[in-house]
């Protein structure tokens, strides 16, 4: 296989368009330019601020912010503290057993997919499993309409929880 044929294969794999009668030097130049542009696009320019916190890690900076009272923080720092607390709570897990209330549906269902944002998973039913708290809250919020006959003989519907989520204490 000639050098030109190898370059054409490489250009094709990179998605570079070229004329059928292109020369080896010109094609090599286009491939080099592609890689140069690709590396520039993946390069992040970082501006380093000269302050007393320059050598601290993000965790250490967050610890400093968490230690300060609310009245000493800027609105941006308060917002970051709030977001960090929410993320921390969402990562916490509990061991639970999830049971479907509707016995007819539960007789054929062995698992259920639950998701919130980027967190989602297929959970087995009637089995102890460790779940993030945010998914547990989502399961508890799920409702299903159920028909019943009221005292006047009229058929009514009401929303009832779809799941019973039983927490198992960690020993």
Secondary structure by P-SEA (a helix, b strand, c coil): ccaaaaaaaaaaaacccccccccaaaaaaaaaaaaaaaaaaabbbbbbbbcccccccaaaaaaaaaacccccccaaaaaaaaaaaaaaaaabbbbbbbbbccccccccccbbbbbcccccccccccbbbbbcaaaaaaaaabbbbbbbbccccbbbbbbcccbbbbbbbcc
